Amino acid sequence: MIRQRPFLVNIIILLIAFTFSIALGAVFIHPSTILRILADQIPGINITPDWPNSFSAIILAVRLPRTVLVLLTGAALASSGAAYQGLFRNPLADPYLIGVASGAGLGAIFAMSLRWPMNLFGFYFIPVGAFIGAILTVVLVYSLARVNGLVPLTTLILAGVAVGAFASALTSFLMLRSDLQLHRAISFLLGGSPMTGWDPVIAALPYMVIGMGLLSVSGHALNILQFGEEEAKQMGLNVGRAKIFIIIVASLTTAVAVAFSGVIGFIGLIVPHTIRIIWGADYRRLISLSILGGGSALLFADMLARILIAPSSLPVGIVTALAGAPFFLWILRQAKREVFW
């Protein structure tokens, strides 16, 4: 069933993760109570409350918007990671590893240092800065890594590390020179979102939905690109246009995720790679499955971040890094075996 019904399996896992993410907290709220509270918000459905009034406020004003933002962030990073891997034909082309997330973080921190008002209007300027940083970074990394028309794994990683380190250094400089709250900025760079409530969700939603939707319909182009650029041209694909389109959309999607949730690594590496192993490398469904799997993966990581040092909470980027670093080394080992054997 797991192999035959990938969408059903991933939707079930996502619903479980979504429910328990809302349930966990200083006060555990039973999933059945959560379902009744949410159902009571639907017009035409009236449920007699048998729960404390505080439960409704906790769920609707605090936990639900946080959970939705985490879900959207994981989905955005995983779908972007899948698109980058298909575009560069490289299993290590994760937004974090190739420096795109660091570039987006630099752009977001720069926008924050301009002291935009922290309201819905001001929120829209943060992803603009993050997008500019992300698109400049991915173009620079791709240009540096390209050798004779190809993008080898080694040069891609080296270029990504170098550009990412440079972006991180500029970010640190901005943090020290501006009047940003240092704790807030550091938490942001570790994947701890400083934003709460529904405003960031409302601001991020259109960018993320459009970005993930466009990535989903690019699956056919990504499949053709796996044969190489020359073969893709002979098959009728406008390679230049397709690459520019995918780079822009994937960078926008990554930038929005970083702008509203901080720099979170390895979700874009782990999720697409795992889905590719279980359900195959057809990008027409790999992108969509990565959206579902990315949302679930980051929700589980966020729950773990809240449990490990309860009642305090770790930035979720620390948890994803702890899980992602060994996974990265495993993929690198597999790549080395393919080269030498």
C-alpha positions in Angstrom: 0.0 0.0 0.0 2.8 2.4 0.8 4.3 2.1 -2.6 1.0 1.9 -4.5 -0.8 4.8 -2.9 1.9 7.5 -2.2 -0.5 10.5 -2.1 -2.9 8.7 0.4 0.0 7.7 2.6 1.5 11.2 2.7 -1.8 12.9 3.3 -2.5 10.6 6.3 1.0 11.3 7.7 0.5 15.0 7.2 -2.9 15.0 9.0 -1.4 13.1 11.9 1.6 15.5 12.1 -0.7 18.6 11.8 -3.1 17.4 14.6 -0.3 16.5 17.1 1.5 19.7 16.4 -1.5 21.6 17.5 -2.1 19.3 20.5 1.4 19.6 21.9 2.4 22.5 24.2 2.5 23.6 27.8 -1.1 22.3 28.0 -1.8 19.1 26.0 -5.1 19.3 24.2 -6.7 16.1 23.1 -7.0 15.7 19.3 -10.7 15.1 19.6 -11.1 18.4 21.3 -9.1 20.1 18.6 -11.3 18.7 15.9 -14.5 19.9 17.7 -13.0 23.4 18.2 -12.0 23.6 14.5 -15.4 22.2 13.4 -17.2 24.8 15.5 -15.6 27.5 13.4 -17.2 26.2 10.2 -20.4 28.2 9.3 -23.5 26.1 9.8 -21.9 23.8 12.4 -22.7 24.5 16.0 -21.1 22.4 18.7 -21.9 22.9 22.4 -18.5 23.7 24.0 -17.4 21.2 26.6 -13.9 22.6 26.8 -12.4 25.6 28.7 -12.6 28.9 26.8 -8.8 29.2 27.0 -8.5 26.1 24.7 -10.2 27.9 21.9 -7.9 30.9 22.3 -4.7 28.8 22.5 -5.6 26.8 19.4 -7.0 29.5 17.1 -4.7 32.4 18.0 -1.4 30.6 18.9 -1.0 27.0 17.8 -2.9 26.9 14.6 -1.2 29.8 12.9 2.2 28.5 14.0 1.4 25.0 12.7 0.2 26.3 9.4 3.3 28.4 8.9 5.6 25.5 9.8 3.7 23.2 7.4 3.9 25.8 4.5 7.6 26.3 5.2 8.5 22.6 5.1 6.4 22.2 1.9 8.1 25.1 0.3 11.7 24.0 1.2 11.1 20.4 0.1 9.5 21.4 -3.2 12.3 23.8 -3.9 14.9 21.2 -3.0 13.3 18.7 -5.4 13.3 21.3 -8.2 17.0 22.3 -7.6 18.0 18.6 -7.6 16.2 18.0 -10.9 17.5 21.2 -12.4 21.1 20.6 -11.5 20.7 16.8 -11.9 22.4 16.5 -8.5 21.0 14.8 -5.3 22.8 17.3 -3.1 21.4 20.5 -4.6 19.5 21.6 -1.5 18.6 25.3 -1.0 20.7 25.2 2.2 23.7 23.4 0.9 24.1 25.5 -2.3 23.8 28.8 -0.4 20.4 29.9 -1.5 19.0 29.8 2.0 21.9 31.9 3.3 21.4 34.4 0.5 17.7 34.6 1.3 18.6 35.1 5.0 20.9 37.9 4.1 18.2 39.6 2.1 15.7 39.1 4.9 18.0 40.5 7.5 18.8 43.5 5.3 15.1 44.2 4.9 14.6 43.9 8.7 17.5 46.3 9.3 15.5 49.0 7.3 13.0 48.9 10.2 9.8 48.3 8.2 6.8 48.3 10.5 6.0 44.8 11.9 2.5 44.7 10.5 1.0 43.0 7.4 2.2 45.8 5.1 5.7 45.5 6.5 5.8 41.7 6.2 5.5 41.9 2.4 8.9 43.7 2.1 10.8 41.0 4.0 10.2 38.3 1.3 11.1 40.8 -1.4 14.5 41.2 0.2 14.9 37.5 0.7 14.0 36.8 -2.9 16.5 39.2 -4.2 19.2 37.6 -2.0 18.2 34.1 -3.0 18.1 34.8 -6.8 21.5 36.5 -6.8 23.0 33.7 -4.8 21.7 30.9 -7.0 22.8 32.7 -10.1 26.3 33.2 -8.6 26.6 29.6 -7.4 25.5 28.2 -10.7 27.9 30.4 -12.6 30.8 29.5 -10.4 30.0 25.8 -10.4 29.5 25.4 -14.1 32.3 23.6 -15.9 32.1 23.1 -19.7 28.3 23.3 -19.7 28.0 20.9 -16.7 27.5 21.4 -13.0 29.7 18.8 -11.2 28.8 17.8 -7.7 32.2 18.9 -6.3 32.1 22.4 -7.8 28.5 22.8 -6.9 29.1 22.1 -3.2 32.3 24.2 -3.1 30.6 27.1 -4.8 27.6 26.8 -2.5 29.7 26.6 0.7 31.8 29.6 -0.4 28.9 31.8 -1.4 26.9 30.7 1.6 29.8 31.6 3.9 30.2 35.0 2.3 26.4 35.7 2.7 26.6 34.6 6.3 29.5 36.9 6.9 27.6 39.8 5.4 24.6 38.9 7.5 26.7 38.9 10.7 28.1 42.3 9.7 24.6 43.7 9.2 23.5 42.3 12.6 26.4 44.0 14.4 26.1 47.3 12.6 22.3 47.8 12.7 20.0 48.2 15.7 18.4 44.7 15.2 17.8 42.8 18.4 20.7 40.3 18.3 18.8 37.5 20.0 15.9 37.8 17.5 18.3 37.8 14.5 20.3 34.8 15.8 17.1 32.9 16.4 16.0 33.7 12.9 19.2 32.4 11.4 18.8 29.2 13.4 15.3 28.6 12.0 13.4 30.1 14.9 10.7 32.3 13.5 10.3 35.6 15.4 6.8 36.1 14.0 3.6 34.9 15.6 -0.1 35.1 14.9 -2.0 35.0 11.5 -0.3 38.1 9.9 2.8 36.2 8.7 0.7 33.3 7.5 -1.5 35.6 5.5 1.5 37.4 4.1 3.4 34.2 3.1 0.4 32.2 1.8 0.1 33.8 -1.7 3.8 33.6 -2.4 4.1 30.0 -1.3 0.9 28.7 -3.0 1.9 30.3 -6.3 5.5 29.1 -6.0 4.6 25.5 -5.1 1.9 25.4 -7.8 4.3 26.6 -10.5 6.9 24.1 -9.4 4.3 21.3 -9.5 3.5 22.0 -13.1 7.2 22.1 -14.1 7.6 18.3 -13.5 7.5 17.4 -17.2 10.3 19.9 -18.0 12.4 18.5 -15.1 11.9 15.0 -16.4 13.2 16.0 -19.8 16.2 17.8 -18.3 17.3 14.6 -16.7 18.5 13.4 -20.2 20.9 16.4 -20.5 20.5 19.8 -22.1 21.3 18.7 -25.6 18.9 15.8 -25.5 16.2 18.1 -24.0 16.6 20.6 -26.8 16.2 17.8 -29.4 13.0 16.7 -27.5 11.6 20.2 -28.1 12.2 21.8 -24.7 13.2 25.4 -24.6 16.0 24.7 -22.1 17.0 28.3 -21.4 13.5 29.4 -20.7 12.8 26.3 -18.5 15.9 26.7 -16.4 15.3 30.4 -15.8 11.7 29.7 -14.9 12.6 27.0 -12.4 15.4 29.0 -10.9 13.2 32.0 -10.3 10.2 30.1 -8.9 12.3 27.8 -6.7 14.3 30.8 -5.4 11.1 32.7 -4.7 9.6 29.8 -2.8 12.8 29.3 -0.8 13.0 33.0 -0.1 9.5 33.2 1.3 10.1 30.2 3.6 13.3 31.8 4.9 11.8 35.2 5.3 9.0 34.1 7.5 10.5 31.0 9.3 14.3 31.6 9.3 17.1 29.6 7.8 16.2 25.9 8.1 18.6 23.4 6.5 18.3 19.9 5.1 14.5 19.6 4.6 15.0 20.3 0.9 17.7 17.5 0.9 16.1 14.8 3.0 12.5 14.9 1.9 12.9 14.8 -2.0 15.7 12.2 -1.7 13.6 9.9 0.5 10.6 10.2 -1.7 12.7 9.5 -4.8 14.0 6.3 -3.2 10.5 5.1 -2.2 8.3 6.3 -5.0 10.6 7.0 -7.9 12.1 10.0 -9.7 9.1 11.1 -11.8 9.1 14.8 -11.1 5.5 15.1 -12.2 4.6 13.6 -8.8 7.9 14.0 -7.0 7.3 17.7 -6.5 3.7 17.2 -5.2 4.8 14.4 -2.9 7.7 16.6 -1.6 5.2 19.3 -0.7 3.2 16.8 1.4 6.4 15.2 2.8 8.1 18.4 3.5 5.2 19.7 5.5 5.1 16.5 7.6 8.8 16.4 8.1 9.1 20.0 9.4 6.1 19.5 11.7 7.7 16.5 13.3 11.0 18.4 13.6 9.2 21.3 15.2 7.4 19.0 17.7 10.8 17.5 18.6 12.2 21.0 19.0 9.5 21.8 21.5 9.9 18.6 23.5 13.7 18.3 23.8 14.2 21.2 26.3 10.5 21.7 27.4 9.2 24.1 28.6 11.6 26.1 26.4 11.8 25.5 22.7 14.8 25.0 20.4 15.0 26.7 17.0 13.8 24.0 14.6 16.8 24.6 12.4 19.0 23.0 15.0 16.9 19.8 14.9 16.9 19.6 11.1 20.7 20.1 11.1 21.2 17.3 13.6 19.1 15.0 11.4 20.3 16.3 8.1 24.1 16.2 8.6 24.3 12.4 8.9 21.9 12.1 6.0 24.1 14.4 3.9 27.2 12.3 4.6 25.3 9.1 3.7 24.3 10.6 0.3 27.8 11.8 -0.2 29.1 8.3 0.5 26.7 6.8 -2.0 27.8 9.4 -4.6 31.4 8.5 -4.0 30.6 4.8 -4.5 29.0 5.5 -7.9 32.0 7.5 -9.0 34.6 4.9 -8.0 32.7 1.7 -8.7 
